[in-house]
C-alpha cells in the first residue's frame, strides 16, 4: 500500500512538472519566436535510457504532453531571417525525432517501424517516412521532407545523420535530452563519437572498418568539400582508420529501439 502511494505520488509530481514545463515552453515561444524544447527534454529524460532504449509505453501514457509539444512545434515554423542556424537545426532535429515517436506510438506495439503502412514499400512513395502526418505552419510534411528537404538541403552537416533516429536498433541512439542551439555542436560531436564507438553499429580497427549502412546511403553528405567517410570517422573515432583500411558495411537491424 505504501509503495503504491509512493508510485502514485511520483507519477503525480512528474505530471505536474511536465504541466509547468509546458506553460513555460509556451511563454518562451510567444516571447522569443524560437520555442523552448524544455517539455520535450523532460519527456526524453523520463522515457529514454542513457543507452537510447525508448519506453514507448511511457510516451503513450504521456501522449497528451507529447502532443502539446508537437503543437508548439507545428505552430512555430523556423524563420531563417530571425533564427540562428543552430536554432533552426535544433528545431528540425527535435521535430524529426519527436514526430517519429508520435508515429510509432500511433501503431504500437510493432516489431519495426517498417511494419507501418504497406507491406510492399517503395522509397519516397509509401514508406513510413512518406506519411504526411506532420504540420509545420501551413505546410503538411512527412519525415522525409524534414530530413531531405530541410536538414540535408539547408545545413550541409553530415553529423545530422548521427542525431536523426528512425526508431530502429541500427540507428544512432536517441539522445535522452533535447537538442538546443547553445549545446548543438557539442551534442552532435558527442553523438558522432558515441555512434562510431558502438560496436553493434560500427566495428572499427586501424585496418578494417565495418560500418553502418548510413555511411553508404548518405556517402555524398560525407564526401563534400574535400572530406570523406574515412576523414569523418577519424575526426570522431578514438580508433583511426588507416588510408589502406578496407571498408565494408554491416547488415542494418530495423528492429524497434525499445
N, C-alpha and C positions, 0 to 999 in steps of 0.2 A: 504493500500500500504506500509506504513512504517513498520507495523507488519510483512508483507510478506518479506520485505527486511531484517528485523532483523532475522527472522527464517532462511532465506537462508544463512545469514552471520554466524549464529550459526552452521548450518549444515556444511558449508564450513570449519569453524575453526575446527569442530570435525573431519572432513575427513583429514585435514592437520595434526592434532595431531596424528591420527592413522597411517598416512603415515610415519611420523617421528619416531613413536614408532616401526613400522615395520623395518625401516632401523637400528635403534638402536638394536632391537632384533637380527637382522641378524648379526650385528657386534659382539654382545656379544656371539652369538652362535659360530661364527668362532674363537673367541679368547679363550673361556673358555671350550668348549666342552658341558657343561650343558647349555641349552638355557635359555634366558630370557623369562619370561612369561608376560612381560610388555604390549604387544599388546593385549593379552587375558584379562589381568587385566582391560585395558581401555574399552574393549568391555563389560565386565561384569558390570563395574560401569555405563556404558551408558544404558544397556538394561535389567538389573536385579534390582528389587526394594530391599530395605532393608528387606522386608518380603519374598523375594525369588520368587516373581512373575516374570516370564520371558516374555519379549516382543519379541516373535519370529518374528513378522513383522519387528522389528528393526534389528534383526540379519539377516533377508533376505536382507534388504537394505544394510547391511554391510557385505554381504556374501563374497565379494572379499577379504576383510580384514581378515575375519574368515578363509578363505581358505589359505591365506598367513601364518597365524599362524599354521594351521594344516600341511602345507607343511614343516615348520620348525620342527614340532614335528615328522613328518614322516621321515625326513632325518637325525634325530639326536636321534637314539635309545640309551637308557642308557647304560653306560659302568660300570658294577659293580666294576671293578678294579680301576677306577679313580673317579667315582662319589660317593658322600657320600650317606648313607642310606636315609637321608632326601631329597636330590636332586632327588633320584630315586622315592621315594614315591610321592613327589610333582608333578613330571613329569607324573606319571601314573594316579594320581587322576585328574589332569588337562586334560590329554588326554581323559580319560573316559568321563568326563563331557562335554568337547568341542566337541568330536565326537558324543555324544548323541544329542547335539544341532544341529549339522550338519545333523544327521539322521532325526530329527523332521522337520527341515525346508525343507528337500528334499520332504516331503509329506504334509506339512502344506497347508491348515488347516485340522486338525484332532481333534477328541474329546479325544483321548487317544493314547499313544504310542503303545498300543496293537492293534490299528487299522492298523498298518503297517504289511504287509505280509499276510499270510494265515489266513483264518477265524478259522480254526482248528489248534491250535498251541501246539506243543509238546516241553516241556522244553529241551534245549540243542540240539534241532533238527532244528526247523523252526520258532523260535520266533524272534522278532526284535533284540534280543541280540545275535542271531546266524548268522546275516548277515555279511559276510566277506567284508566289505567296507572300512576297515582301513588298511593302510600300515604303518608299523613301520620297518624302514630299508628295508630289502629284504623280510620281512615276511608279509603275508596278515593275518589280525586278525579280530575278532569280539569283541563286548563289553564283552562277557563272558570270552574271552581269557585275557582281561586286568584285570577284576575283580578276576577271579578264578585262572588263570594261572600265573598272576604276583603279584597282591597285596595280595590276601589271602595266596597264596603259599609261597611267599618270605619274607613277612614282619610281619606276625603274630601280627597284631594290630587291635583289633575289632573296634577301632574308625574310621577305614576306612568306615564302614557302615553308619557313620554319615556324611560322606563327599561325597560319591558317590550318584549321583542324577539321578534317572531313569525317569525324566520328568513327574512325577506324583504327585498328591496332597498329598498323604500319605508318599511320600519320604521325607527325610530331605530337607530343603530348599536349593536352590543353593546359595552358598555364593557369594556376589557380589564383590568379589576380587579373584585373582588367588592365589592358594596355592604356597608358596615359602619355600625353605629349611630353611631359617632363622626364619620364623614365624610358621613353620608347627605344632609344638607341641601345641602352643597357639591356633592356628586355629582349630585343631582337638578337643581340650578341649572345645573351645567356641561352636563348632557345636554340640558336645555331650550334653552339658548343655542346649543349646537352643532347641534341639530336645526333650529332656525329659521334658522341661518346657512348651512345646507347647501342650495345652490341646486338640487340634484337633487330634494330632498324638499319644499322651500318656496322660492318666489320672492317676495320682499317688497320693495316700494318704498313711498314715502310715499303714493302714490295708488292702489296696487293690491296686493292680497295673493292670490297663487295658492298655496293652502295644501294641505297633506296632508289626505287624507280623514279622518285621525284626528280632526281638529278638527270635522268634520261628524258622524262616527259617535258621538263622545263629547261633543257640544256641551253636553249637560246638565251634564257634570262641570266644564266651564269657565265656565258661566253661573250659578254659585251665589254667594250672599252678596254680591250687587251686582257681581260680577266678570263678565267676558265673554271670548270668544275674543280680541277686539281688545285688551283690557287685559292678558291673559296674554302676547300677542305683544309688546306694548310694554314689559312688565316684563322680558322675557328676550331681546329682539332689539335689536341695535345700530341697526337701521333702524326708525323709528317709523311706524306706520300712522296716517294722519290720520283724523279722525272720518268723513270723507266717502269714504274709500278703498273701492273695490269689492273684494269678496271672492269668489273662486271657488276651485274645487278641482281639483287635479291628478289625473291617472289614477294608480291605485295599481299599482306593479310588484310582483307576487308572486313574481318570480324569486328563487331561493335566494341568500342573502347569503354565498356562498363565493368 
